[in-house]
Amino acid sequence: MANSRVKRVVVMVQENHTVDNYFRGLAPYGANVATDWPIQANPPASDQPHDRHAYFNWLTGQHKATRTQFDTSVVLPFYEYLAVTGAFMENHCSGFGTNSTPNHLLIVGGQSPTLRNPSRTQPPPLWDMPSVPGLAQDAGIGWRCYTGSNNYPVGFYTQLNGSPNLVPNSHFVAEAAAGKLPELSYLWHNSPEDEHPVADVTIGMNKIWQSVDAVVKAGGWDETVFLLTWDDWGGWDDHVATPNLEHTPDGVQLAYGPRVPLILFGGPVKQGIDSRWSNHAGIPKTVMELLGLPKLGVDRVDNDPGLADLIDPSLHQPAPPAFGSKITLPAPPQPVPAPKPLPAPPASTSAPVGPVVLRGGGTLPPPNDVPLKTGHP
């Protein structure tokens, strides 16, 4: 391990919510979140459009995304606790401005050959792309992916497809409670535990809470770093315009996508609201830094600064409340801090999205399978 204190890293990926949509309750702590949008009923009544076309229409002002907010303290109290007591990345962004599959692939390996979800009526695609689990395997570091149906999304990787280390998500809690988690775990859930509309979001929160609690009860809290994020925006609005760093051949912003939550937590994680720009490619980079892995060979990951600076081996943060117990949040600071101004973009200009790198040294064309109207910013 690059950090002798960190014995395992757990990446948890939920579905389809923005920072504003989920974390209105962080305003008293100084987060840059909207506070006056209508309260969203739980569960939501419908799943709004959130694919590449919907993102383009939202980006160009042709479509209003759903501007509502869940009552964080009422329906998502454990998430609010984690955000207040861990490192809350208030300006974390989905890697690409589109829907699920491309962003899941970015979280696993920093790139995607597609900007859409593959057809469910056709055989699933296989791409021989590098991935962080594959990198761990090559380095002799234990890993396991606790997946959703059909090994989604890691079953799309040639190196990982068919591996005995792809196991159903239902195994996570028992293996965590038994102290059997490997050095690297990825965890996805199926509906309704993934919080994808029209799911009751408290069901998903409780599953994450139960999963974290299993690690705590096994004595693993003090030596584990958790990264909890949401794959994409889900068609929910967010008031922050994100930097335009990459664009497709039609000139439309691809990266960054809209803000989505990312929380780092665990015994050695520094507490606070962090305002730097980050994106899904930084998740595999952070995992690599913490596990001492070599470069992935994907520039979007290898050149990302990562978030390992949020880990301090001297810290011993208290474990969160036991699953199902009463949650008491730390009192907000007084006076209420003003939100921090947005930082400067990581780059001054947008670059064309590059080709997809394969493990054998070849490439695939840049993702461009959702062509949009040319000439828009």
C-alpha positions as CSV (number, residue, x, y, z in Angstrom):
1,M,0.0,0.0,0.0
2,A,1.2,3.5,-0.8
3,N,-0.3,4.6,2.5
4,S,0.4,2.0,5.2
5,R,-2.6,3.2,7.2
6,V,-5.0,2.5,4.4
7,K,-5.7,-1.2,4.0
8,R,-8.7,-1.0,1.7
9,V,-10.5,1.4,-0.7
10,V,-14.3,1.0,-1.3
11,V,-15.8,2.8,-4.2
12,M,-19.7,3.0,-4.0
13,V,-21.6,4.2,-7.1
14,Q,-25.3,5.2,-6.9
15,E,-27.5,6.7,-9.6
16,N,-28.8,10.0,-11.0
17,H,-28.7,13.0,-8.7
18,T,-27.0,16.4,-8.6
19,V,-25.4,18.2,-5.8
20,D,-28.3,20.7,-5.6
21,N,-30.9,18.0,-5.9
22,Y,-29.5,16.0,-2.9
23,F,-27.6,18.3,-0.6
24,R,-29.8,21.4,0.1
25,G,-29.2,20.5,3.8
26,L,-25.5,21.5,3.6
27,A,-26.3,25.2,3.1
28,P,-25.9,25.9,6.9
29,Y,-22.4,24.5,6.7
30,G,-21.3,26.8,3.9
31,A,-21.8,24.6,0.8
32,N,-22.6,26.2,-2.5
33,V,-26.0,24.7,-3.0
34,A,-29.4,26.1,-4.0
35,T,-31.8,26.5,-1.0
36,D,-35.1,27.8,-2.4
37,W,-36.2,25.2,-5.0
38,P,-39.4,23.2,-4.3
39,I,-39.1,20.1,-2.1
40,Q,-39.1,16.9,-4.2
41,A,-41.6,14.2,-3.1
42,N,-40.0,10.9,-2.2
43,P,-40.2,8.7,-4.2
44,P,-40.3,10.8,-7.3
45,A,-43.2,10.1,-9.7
46,S,-41.1,9.9,-12.8
47,D,-37.7,9.5,-14.4
48,Q,-36.8,12.6,-16.4
49,P,-34.8,12.5,-19.6
50,H,-31.0,12.6,-18.9
51,D,-29.2,11.2,-22.0
52,R,-26.8,13.1,-24.3
53,H,-29.7,14.9,-26.1
54,A,-31.3,16.0,-22.9
55,Y,-28.0,17.3,-21.6
56,F,-27.5,19.2,-24.9
57,N,-31.0,20.7,-24.7
58,W,-30.4,21.7,-21.0
59,L,-26.9,23.1,-21.8
60,T,-28.3,25.3,-24.6
61,G,-31.4,26.5,-22.8
62,Q,-33.9,24.6,-24.8
63,H,-35.0,22.4,-21.9
64,K,-35.5,23.1,-18.2
65,A,-34.2,20.3,-16.1
66,T,-36.2,19.3,-13.0
67,R,-35.5,22.0,-10.4
68,T,-36.5,20.3,-7.2
69,Q,-34.6,19.2,-4.1
70,F,-35.0,16.4,-1.7
71,D,-35.2,17.3,2.0
72,T,-31.7,16.1,3.0
73,S,-32.2,15.9,6.7
74,V,-35.5,14.1,6.4
75,V,-35.0,11.5,3.7
76,L,-31.1,11.3,3.4
77,P,-29.8,11.9,7.0
78,F,-27.0,9.4,6.8
79,Y,-25.7,11.0,3.6
80,E,-25.9,14.4,5.3
81,Y,-23.9,13.0,8.2
82,L,-21.2,11.6,5.9
83,A,-21.0,14.9,4.0
84,V,-20.6,17.0,7.2
85,T,-18.1,14.7,8.9
86,G,-16.2,13.5,5.8
87,A,-14.8,15.4,2.8
88,F,-17.6,16.7,0.6
89,M,-16.6,17.6,-2.9
90,E,-19.1,20.3,-3.7
91,N,-17.8,20.9,-7.2
92,H,-17.4,17.3,-8.3
93,C,-18.8,16.6,-11.8
94,S,-19.9,13.7,-13.8
95,G,-17.1,12.8,-16.2
96,F,-19.2,13.3,-19.3
97,G,-22.4,15.3,-19.9
98,T,-24.7,12.3,-20.7
99,N,-26.2,9.3,-18.9
100,S,-25.2,6.2,-17.0
101,T,-22.9,3.8,-18.9
102,P,-20.2,6.3,-20.1
103,N,-20.0,7.7,-16.6
104,H,-19.7,4.3,-14.9
105,L,-16.9,3.5,-17.3
106,L,-15.1,6.7,-16.4
107,I,-15.3,5.7,-12.7
108,V,-13.8,2.3,-13.5
109,G,-11.2,3.3,-16.1
110,G,-11.4,6.9,-17.1
111,Q,-12.8,6.6,-20.6
112,S,-15.8,5.4,-22.6
113,P,-16.2,4.5,-26.3
114,T,-19.8,5.4,-26.2
115,L,-22.0,8.3,-25.1
116,R,-25.1,6.2,-24.7
117,N,-26.4,3.2,-22.8
118,P,-25.9,0.0,-24.8
119,S,-29.0,-1.8,-26.1
120,R,-30.5,-4.3,-23.7
121,T,-31.9,-6.3,-26.6
122,Q,-28.5,-6.9,-28.2
123,P,-25.5,-8.9,-26.8
124,P,-23.5,-6.6,-24.5
125,P,-20.4,-5.0,-26.0
126,L,-16.9,-5.9,-25.0
127,W,-14.0,-3.4,-25.0
128,D,-10.4,-4.3,-24.2
129,M,-9.8,-1.1,-22.2
130,P,-7.6,-0.8,-19.2
131,S,-9.4,-0.5,-15.8
132,V,-8.4,0.1,-12.2
133,P,-9.5,-3.5,-11.1
134,G,-7.4,-4.9,-14.0
135,L,-4.5,-2.7,-13.0
136,A,-4.8,-4.0,-9.4
137,Q,-4.9,-7.6,-10.7
138,D,-1.8,-7.1,-12.7
139,A,-0.1,-5.7,-9.6
140,G,-1.1,-8.6,-7.4
141,I,-3.5,-6.5,-5.3
142,G,-6.8,-8.1,-4.3
143,W,-10.0,-6.7,-5.8
144,R,-13.7,-7.5,-6.2
145,C,-16.5,-5.8,-8.0
146,Y,-19.9,-6.2,-6.4
147,T,-22.1,-5.6,-9.4
148,G,-25.6,-5.1,-10.5
149,S,-27.5,-7.2,-13.0
150,N,-25.4,-8.8,-15.8
151,N,-22.2,-7.7,-14.1
152,Y,-23.0,-4.1,-15.0
153,P,-20.9,-2.1,-15.7
154,V,-17.6,-4.0,-15.4
155,G,-18.8,-6.9,-17.7
156,F,-18.1,-4.5,-20.6
157,Y,-14.3,-4.9,-20.0
158,T,-12.6,-7.8,-21.8
159,Q,-10.1,-8.3,-19.0
160,L,-12.8,-8.4,-16.3
161,N,-15.6,-10.2,-18.1
162,G,-16.1,-13.7,-16.6
163,S,-13.8,-13.1,-13.7
164,P,-14.7,-14.8,-10.4
165,N,-14.1,-11.4,-8.8
166,L,-17.3,-10.1,-10.3
167,V,-19.9,-11.1,-7.7
168,P,-23.5,-10.0,-6.9
169,N,-23.9,-6.9,-4.8
170,S,-25.9,-8.9,-2.3
171,H,-22.6,-10.5,-1.1
172,F,-21.0,-7.2,0.0
173,V,-22.6,-6.8,3.5
174,A,-21.8,-10.4,4.6
175,E,-18.2,-10.3,3.3
176,A,-17.6,-6.9,4.8
177,A,-19.0,-8.0,8.2
178,A,-16.7,-11.0,8.0
179,G,-13.7,-8.9,7.4
180,K,-13.2,-10.5,3.9
181,L,-13.2,-7.4,1.7
182,P,-10.1,-7.2,-0.6
183,E,-7.9,-4.1,-0.9
184,L,-10.1,-2.7,-3.6
185,S,-13.9,-3.0,-3.8
186,Y,-16.4,-1.4,-6.2
187,L,-20.0,-1.6,-5.3
188,W,-23.1,-1.0,-7.4
189,H,-26.8,-1.7,-6.7
190,N,-29.9,-2.6,-8.5
191,S,-33.2,-0.7,-8.3
192,P,-34.6,0.4,-5.9
193,E,-31.3,0.3,-3.9
194,D,-29.5,2.4,-6.6
195,E,-31.7,5.5,-6.0
196,H,-32.5,5.7,-9.8
197,P,-35.9,7.4,-10.2
198,V,-38.5,6.3,-9.5
199,A,-37.0,4.7,-6.4
200,D,-37.5,5.8,-2.8
201,V,-34.1,7.4,-2.2
202,T,-34.1,6.4,1.5
203,I,-34.0,2.7,0.5
204,G,-30.7,3.3,-1.3
205,M,-29.3,5.4,1.5
206,N,-30.1,2.7,4.0
207,K,-28.3,0.1,1.8
208,I,-25.2,2.2,1.8
209,W,-25.5,2.8,5.5
210,Q,-25.8,-0.9,6.1
211,S,-22.8,-1.5,3.9
212,V,-20.6,1.0,5.7
213,D,-21.9,-0.3,9.1
214,A,-20.7,-3.8,8.2
215,V,-17.2,-2.5,7.6
216,V,-17.3,-0.6,10.9
217,K,-18.6,-3.7,12.9
218,A,-15.7,-5.8,11.4
219,G,-13.2,-3.3,12.8
220,G,-12.3,-1.8,9.4
221,W,-13.4,1.8,9.7
222,D,-10.0,3.2,10.8
223,E,-8.1,1.6,7.9
224,T,-10.7,2.1,5.1
225,V,-11.2,5.0,2.6
226,F,-14.7,5.1,1.1
227,L,-15.6,7.1,-2.0
228,L,-19.3,7.5,-2.5
229,T,-20.6,9.1,-5.7
230,W,-23.5,9.2,-8.2
231,D,-23.0,8.3,-11.8
232,D,-24.8,11.2,-13.6
233,W,-27.1,14.1,-13.3
234,G,-30.3,12.2,-13.9
235,G,-32.1,15.2,-15.5
236,W,-32.1,17.1,-12.2
237,D,-31.0,20.7,-12.3
238,D,-27.9,22.2,-10.7
239,H,-27.2,25.9,-10.6
240,V,-23.4,25.7,-11.2
241,A,-22.1,25.9,-14.8
242,T,-19.2,23.4,-15.0
243,P,-16.0,24.0,-17.0
244,N,-15.9,23.1,-20.7
245,L,-12.7,21.0,-20.9
246,E,-13.5,18.5,-23.7
247,H,-16.0,18.6,-26.6
248,T,-17.3,16.2,-29.2
249,P,-16.7,16.8,-32.9
250,D,-19.9,18.8,-33.2
251,G,-18.5,21.3,-30.7
252,V,-20.7,20.4,-27.8
253,Q,-19.3,20.3,-24.2
254,L,-18.6,16.8,-23.1
255,A,-16.5,17.3,-20.0
256,Y,-17.2,18.2,-17.4
257,G,-20.8,17.1,-17.0
258,P,-23.1,18.5,-14.4
259,R,-22.2,18.5,-10.7
260,V,-22.9,15.2,-8.9
261,P,-22.0,14.4,-5.2
262,L,-18.8,12.8,-4.2
263,I,-18.0,12.1,-0.5
264,L,-14.8,10.7,0.8
265,F,-15.0,9.3,4.3
266,G,-13.3,6.8,6.7
267,G,-11.0,6.9,9.7
268,P,-8.1,8.8,8.0
269,V,-10.1,11.2,5.8
270,K,-9.9,15.0,6.4
271,Q,-13.2,16.6,7.2
272,G,-14.5,19.6,5.3
273,I,-16.3,21.0,2.3
274,D,-13.8,21.0,-0.6
275,S,-14.4,23.4,-3.4
276,R,-11.9,22.3,-6.0
277,W,-13.1,21.1,-9.4
278,S,-13.0,17.3,-9.6
279,N,-14.6,14.7,-11.9
280,H,-15.1,11.0,-12.3
281,A,-11.7,10.4,-13.8
282,G,-10.2,11.5,-10.5
283,I,-11.8,8.5,-8.7
284,P,-9.6,5.9,-10.3
285,K,-6.6,8.2,-9.9
286,T,-7.3,8.5,-6.2
287,V,-7.7,4.7,-5.9
288,M,-4.3,4.2,-7.7
289,E,-2.6,6.7,-5.5
290,L,-3.9,5.1,-2.3
291,L,-3.1,1.5,-3.4
292,G,0.3,2.4,-4.9
293,L,-0.6,1.4,-8.5
294,P,1.3,2.4,-11.6
295,K,-0.1,4.5,-14.4
296,L,-3.2,3.3,-16.2
297,G,-2.2,4.5,-19.6
298,V,-5.2,6.8,-19.9
299,D,-4.2,10.4,-19.9
300,R,-7.6,11.6,-18.4
301,V,-6.7,9.5,-15.3
302,D,-3.0,9.6,-15.2
303,N,-2.9,13.4,-15.5
304,D,-5.6,14.0,-13.0
305,P,-4.3,15.3,-9.6
306,G,-6.5,12.9,-7.7
307,L,-7.7,13.4,-4.1
308,A,-5.2,11.4,-2.1
309,D,-4.2,14.7,-0.3
310,L,-7.5,14.3,1.6
311,I,-6.0,11.3,3.5
312,D,-4.1,11.9,6.7
313,P,-2.6,8.8,8.4
314,S,-2.5,10.6,11.7
315,L,-6.3,11.1,11.8
316,H,-8.7,8.7,13.5
317,Q,-12.1,10.1,12.7
318,P,-15.0,8.6,14.8
319,A,-17.1,6.0,13.1
320,P,-20.6,6.9,11.9
321,P,-23.7,6.0,13.9
322,A,-24.7,2.3,13.8
323,F,-27.2,1.3,11.1
324,G,-30.7,2.3,12.1
325,S,-29.7,4.4,15.1
326,K,-30.5,8.1,15.6
327,I,-28.4,10.5,13.6
328,T,-27.3,13.7,15.3
329,L,-25.5,16.1,13.0
330,P,-22.7,18.4,14.3
331,A,-24.0,21.9,14.9
332,P,-23.4,24.2,11.9
333,P,-20.8,26.9,12.4
334,Q,-22.0,30.4,13.5
335,P,-22.3,32.6,11.8
336,V,-23.1,30.6,8.7
337,P,-20.1,30.6,6.4
338,A,-20.6,32.1,2.9
339,P,-20.2,29.7,0.1
340,K,-16.7,29.7,-1.4
341,P,-16.4,31.3,-4.9
342,L,-16.0,28.9,-7.8
343,P,-12.3,28.1,-8.5
344,A,-10.7,28.8,-11.8
345,P,-11.3,26.1,-14.4
346,P,-8.5,23.5,-14.6
347,A,-7.8,24.6,-18.2
348,S,-8.5,27.8,-20.1
349,T,-9.7,26.1,-23.3
350,S,-11.7,23.1,-24.4
351,A,-9.9,20.3,-26.3
352,P,-11.5,17.7,-28.6
353,V,-12.2,14.5,-26.9
354,G,-9.4,12.0,-27.8
355,P,-9.4,8.4,-28.9
356,V,-10.0,5.5,-26.5
357,V,-6.9,3.7,-25.5
358,L,-6.9,-0.1,-25.5
359,R,-4.8,-2.5,-23.4
360,G,-2.8,-3.8,-26.4
361,G,-1.7,-0.4,-27.5
362,G,-4.4,0.2,-30.1
363,T,-7.1,2.8,-30.0
364,L,-10.8,3.2,-30.8
365,P,-12.2,6.4,-32.3
366,P,-13.3,9.2,-29.9
367,P,-16.8,8.7,-28.6
368,N,-19.2,10.3,-31.0
369,D,-22.2,8.0,-31.3
370,V,-24.8,10.7,-30.3
371,P,-24.3,13.4,-33.0
372,L,-25.8,16.8,-32.1
373,K,-26.4,20.0,-34.0
374,T,-23.1,21.6,-35.1
375,G,-22.2,25.1,-34.1
376,H,-23.4,25.2,-30.5
377,P,-21.0,26.0,-27.7
